[in-house]
Amino acid sequence: MQTLLLTGGAGFIGGCFVRRAVAAGQYKIINLDALTYAGNLDSIPAEGPKHHFVHGNIGDGDLVCRLLAEHNVDAVINFAAESHVDRSIDGPGAFIETNINGTFRLLNATLRHWQSLDETSQRRFRFLHVSTDEVYGSLGTEGYFTETTPYSPNSPYSASKAASDHLVRAWHHTYGLPTLITNCSNNYGPYQFPEKLIPLMTLNAIEGSPLPVYGDGLNIRDWLFVEDHCAALETVLAQGRVGETYNVGGDCEQTNIEIVKTICRTVNEGLPELKHRCEGLITRVKDRPGHDRRYAIDATKIKTELGWRPATDFATGIAATVQWYIDNPAWVKRVTSGKYQRERLGEARF
């Protein structure tokens, strides 16, 4: 059984990977997370033989080195990142510190560990870096992002992720660290912190609050159900070619306004007792700076080389996601409470 060090494993995508891994019993997970506002212990399984949580930061090289050696780690999956574009516009410093400096320190610590391994263990070891399609910039009305699309980031968030991708690539080509990179499209699903489009609009629709849509609402994203993304990561970790990048997409282009209207219909169907029609809550707001017009992933490489394909169509995924938020108001209240986060931090393993 492989032992994995997951960084950011209490966040949205990392938490999904942990839940899947623990349920399947296929890995032993060492879960390192700083428990910032978007990461929380309520989204991951309790401690057990297959899951050990450690509260800490990827920038703490001594801690990372200790965990790698102590647990004889076979692979690192780096989920840790500041990821919300709006927050990056208001405060880019945290994105530089975590996504660039943090990745740099994590790579250095991992490289020291990898260099200490015997030849067989070195060949088996992997460093999988989870990134985003936003590093490629904005598409026109046609075309798709491929693994060879030039990087052209347009926000502090995407620029910081582009920099981290370049660092990972450099550590492979310069030092031989066996790395893999994935660039995914927009993820959605249960347990997502309610600042992103789908959970925010779902919860506002339930509460009868305004549904703010940037500009004309025609910005397009390719949507990927988080469970499908984690299945892709498992596939890349097991079968991916060292030094390669794999794009992971959901084959599901939707405009923002289409997403919001779908959420409105789904909320009204799921909660017929609501006294308001959710679509009437849609409010147009000023577009944000540097708002990319369209993202769309060409996932041919991972499909043809590794045999992965998204298994969840959007109608099924969005219905399940909206219903999860309808059914779990207590989770939302807990994870958005600063008091709750402070209390849970006291329970974390340091």
C-alpha positions in Angstrom: 0.0 0.0 0.0 1.3 3.4 -1.0 1.8 6.1 1.6 0.9 9.6 0.2 1.6 13.0 1.7 -1.3 15.3 0.7 -0.8 19.0 1.1 -4.0 21.0 1.3 -5.9 17.8 2.0 -8.6 19.5 4.1 -9.7 21.7 1.2 -12.3 21.1 -1.4 -10.5 18.9 -4.0 -8.0 17.5 -1.5 -10.7 16.6 0.9 -12.6 14.7 -1.8 -9.4 12.8 -2.6 -9.0 11.9 1.1 -12.6 10.7 1.5 -12.3 8.5 -1.7 -8.9 7.1 -0.6 -10.0 6.3 2.9 -13.3 4.7 1.7 -11.4 2.5 -0.8 -8.5 1.7 1.5 -6.0 2.0 -1.3 -3.6 4.4 0.3 -2.3 5.5 3.7 -2.8 9.3 3.8 -0.6 11.8 5.6 -2.7 14.9 5.4 -0.9 18.2 5.9 -3.1 21.3 5.9 -2.7 24.9 7.3 -6.5 25.0 7.9 -7.0 28.5 6.5 -10.6 29.7 6.0 -11.3 27.3 3.1 -9.9 24.2 4.7 -11.6 22.4 7.6 -11.7 19.2 9.5 -15.4 18.8 8.9 -14.8 17.8 5.3 -12.5 14.9 5.9 -12.6 11.5 7.7 -11.5 11.2 11.3 -8.1 10.0 12.2 -7.5 6.3 11.7 -5.1 3.7 10.4 -5.4 5.1 6.8 -5.6 8.8 7.6 -3.3 10.9 9.8 -3.9 14.7 9.9 -1.1 17.2 10.6 -1.8 20.9 11.0 1.0 22.7 9.3 2.2 24.7 6.3 3.9 23.6 3.1 6.4 26.3 3.6 7.7 24.6 6.7 10.5 22.6 5.1 11.7 20.9 8.4 8.1 19.6 9.0 7.7 18.4 5.5 11.1 16.6 5.6 10.2 15.0 8.9 6.8 13.7 7.6 8.4 12.3 4.4 11.0 10.4 6.3 8.9 9.4 9.3 6.2 7.9 7.2 8.3 6.6 4.3 6.2 8.5 1.8 5.9 7.1 -1.7 4.3 10.2 -3.4 3.4 13.8 -2.7 0.2 15.3 -4.1 0.2 19.1 -3.8 -3.3 20.4 -3.5 -2.3 23.3 -1.3 -3.1 26.7 -2.8 -4.9 30.0 -2.4 -7.4 29.6 -5.2 -10.1 32.4 -5.3 -9.6 34.9 -8.1 -11.5 37.7 -6.3 -9.4 37.3 -3.2 -6.2 37.4 -5.3 -7.3 40.8 -6.8 -7.9 42.2 -3.3 -4.9 40.7 -1.6 -2.3 39.1 -3.9 0.4 38.7 -1.2 -1.1 35.5 0.2 -1.2 34.0 -3.2 2.5 34.7 -3.8 3.4 33.3 -0.4 1.5 30.1 -0.7 1.4 29.3 -4.3 4.9 30.3 -5.3 7.1 30.4 -2.1 5.2 27.5 -0.5 5.6 25.4 -3.6 9.3 26.2 -3.8 9.9 25.2 -0.2 7.8 22.0 -0.7 9.8 21.1 -3.8 13.1 21.6 -1.9 12.0 19.5 1.0 10.7 16.8 -1.3 13.9 16.8 -3.4 16.1 16.3 -0.3 13.9 13.3 0.7 13.9 11.8 -2.8 17.7 12.1 -3.0 18.0 10.2 0.3 16.1 7.2 -1.1 17.6 4.0 -2.6 17.4 3.6 -6.4 14.2 1.4 -6.3 12.4 3.9 -4.1 13.5 6.8 -6.2 12.0 5.1 -9.3 8.7 4.6 -7.5 8.4 8.0 -6.0 6.2 10.7 -7.6 5.4 14.4 -7.0 2.0 15.3 -8.4 1.2 19.0 -8.6 -2.5 19.9 -9.0 -2.9 23.1 -11.0 -5.6 25.0 -13.1 -6.5 25.8 -16.6 -6.5 29.5 -15.7 -2.7 29.5 -16.3 -3.4 29.5 -20.0 -5.3 32.8 -20.0 -8.5 33.4 -22.0 -9.8 31.7 -25.1 -11.8 33.2 -27.9 -15.1 31.7 -29.1 -13.3 28.7 -30.6 -10.4 26.4 -29.7 -9.3 24.6 -26.6 -6.5 24.6 -24.1 -4.0 21.8 -24.7 -0.9 20.8 -22.8 1.2 22.9 -25.2 -0.9 26.1 -25.0 1.4 28.9 -24.0 0.9 30.3 -20.5 -0.8 33.7 -20.4 -2.2 34.2 -16.9 -4.4 37.3 -16.3 -5.0 37.4 -12.6 -2.7 37.3 -9.5 -4.1 33.9 -8.8 -3.5 32.4 -12.2 0.0 34.1 -12.4 0.9 32.5 -9.0 -0.2 29.1 -10.2 1.7 29.5 -13.5 4.8 30.2 -11.5 4.3 27.1 -9.4 3.9 25.0 -12.5 7.1 26.4 -13.9 8.9 25.6 -10.6 7.7 22.0 -10.7 8.8 21.5 -14.3 12.2 23.0 -13.5 12.8 20.7 -10.5 12.2 17.8 -12.8 14.4 18.9 -15.6 17.2 20.3 -13.4 17.3 17.9 -10.5 15.5 14.8 -11.8 12.6 14.9 -9.3 9.9 12.6 -10.8 7.1 15.1 -11.2 3.6 15.2 -12.8 1.4 18.2 -13.4 -2.3 18.3 -14.0 -4.3 21.4 -15.1 -8.0 21.1 -14.4 -11.1 23.0 -15.4 -13.5 24.5 -12.9 -14.5 22.0 -10.2 -17.8 21.8 -8.4 -19.5 19.4 -6.0 -20.3 18.9 -2.3 -18.1 20.4 0.5 -16.9 23.4 -1.6 -16.4 26.5 0.5 -19.3 28.9 -0.3 -17.2 31.7 -2.0 -17.1 30.0 -5.4 -19.9 30.4 -8.0 -22.0 27.3 -7.5 -22.1 27.0 -3.7 -22.5 30.8 -3.4 -25.4 31.0 -5.8 -27.0 27.9 -4.3 -27.0 29.2 -0.8 -28.1 32.7 -1.8 -30.9 31.2 -3.7 -32.0 29.2 -0.7 -31.8 32.3 1.5 -33.5 34.6 -0.9 -30.4 36.8 -1.2 -29.3 38.5 -4.5 -27.5 36.3 -7.0 -24.7 38.6 -8.3 -23.6 37.9 -11.9 -20.6 39.6 -13.3 -21.1 41.7 -16.5 -23.2 40.1 -19.1 -22.9 36.6 -17.5 -21.6 35.1 -20.8 -18.2 34.1 -19.5 -17.7 30.4 -20.2 -16.1 27.7 -18.1 -15.7 24.0 -18.5 -17.2 22.3 -15.4 -15.7 19.2 -13.9 -17.4 17.2 -11.1 -14.9 17.0 -8.2 -15.2 13.2 -7.9 -14.2 12.8 -11.6 -11.2 15.1 -11.0 -10.0 13.0 -8.1 -10.4 9.8 -10.2 -8.3 11.5 -12.9 -5.6 12.3 -10.3 -5.6 8.7 -9.1 -5.1 7.6 -12.7 -2.3 10.1 -13.4 -0.5 9.1 -10.2 -0.7 5.4 -11.1 0.0 5.6 -14.9 1.2 9.1 -15.8 4.6 9.5 -17.5 7.1 11.3 -15.4 7.7 14.9 -16.4 4.4 15.1 -18.3 1.4 17.5 -17.9 -2.2 16.3 -18.3 -5.2 18.5 -18.8 -8.3 17.4 -17.0 -11.7 18.7 -18.2 -15.3 17.9 -17.8 -16.4 18.3 -21.5 -19.0 20.7 -20.2 -18.9 24.3 -21.3 -21.5 26.5 -19.6 -21.9 30.3 -19.4 -22.1 31.7 -15.9 -25.7 32.9 -16.4 -26.7 29.3 -17.6 -25.1 27.9 -14.4 -27.0 30.4 -12.2 -30.4 29.7 -13.9 -29.8 26.0 -13.6 -29.2 26.4 -9.9 -32.3 28.5 -9.6 -34.5 25.8 -11.2 -32.9 23.1 -9.1 -33.3 25.0 -5.8 -37.0 25.7 -6.6 -37.6 22.0 -7.5 -35.8 20.8 -4.4 -37.5 23.3 -2.0 -41.0 23.8 -3.4 -42.0 25.4 -0.1 -39.9 28.5 -0.9 -42.0 31.6 -1.2 -39.6 33.2 -3.8 -38.7 32.3 -7.3 -34.9 32.1 -7.3 -34.4 33.4 -10.9 -35.9 36.8 -9.8 -32.9 37.2 -7.5 -30.4 37.4 -10.3 -28.6 40.8 -10.2 -26.0 42.1 -12.7 -22.9 43.6 -11.1 -19.8 45.3 -12.5 -17.4 42.9 -14.1 -14.3 42.1 -12.2 -10.8 43.2 -13.5 -9.1 40.8 -15.8 -12.1 38.5 -16.1 -11.2 35.8 -18.6 -13.9 35.3 -21.2 -13.7 31.6 -21.9 -11.9 28.5 -20.7 -12.2 25.1 -22.4 -10.0 22.0 -21.9 -8.9 19.5 -24.5 -8.4 16.4 -22.4 -7.5 14.2 -25.3 -4.1 13.3 -23.9 -5.3 11.9 -20.6 -8.2 10.1 -22.4 -6.0 8.4 -25.0 -2.9 7.7 -23.0 -4.4 6.8 -19.6 -8.0 5.9 -20.4 -9.7 8.4 -18.1 -13.0 10.1 -18.9 -15.4 12.1 -16.8 -18.1 9.9 -15.6 -20.7 12.5 -14.3 -22.8 14.5 -16.7 -23.5 18.1 -15.6 -27.3 17.5 -15.0 -26.5 14.7 -12.6 -23.6 16.5 -10.9 -25.3 19.8 -10.4 -28.5 18.2 -9.1 -26.5 16.2 -6.5 -24.4 19.2 -5.6 -27.4 21.6 -5.0 -29.2 18.9 -3.1 -26.2 18.4 -0.8 -26.2 22.1 0.1 -30.0 21.9 0.7 -29.4 18.9 3.0 -26.4 20.2 4.9 -27.1 23.7 6.2 -25.3 22.9 9.5 -22.1 22.2 7.6 -22.3 25.6 5.9 -22.9 27.3 9.2 -20.0 25.6 10.9 -17.4 26.1 8.2 -18.2 29.8 7.7 -18.0 30.4 11.5 -14.7 31.8 12.7 -15.5 30.6 16.2 -16.0 27.1 14.8 -12.7 27.2 13.0 -10.8 28.3 16.1 -12.5 25.5 18.1 -11.6 22.9 15.6 -8.0 24.1 15.4 -7.8 23.2 19.0 -8.7 19.6 18.2 -6.2 19.3 15.3 -3.1 17.2 15.5 0.0 19.5 15.7 
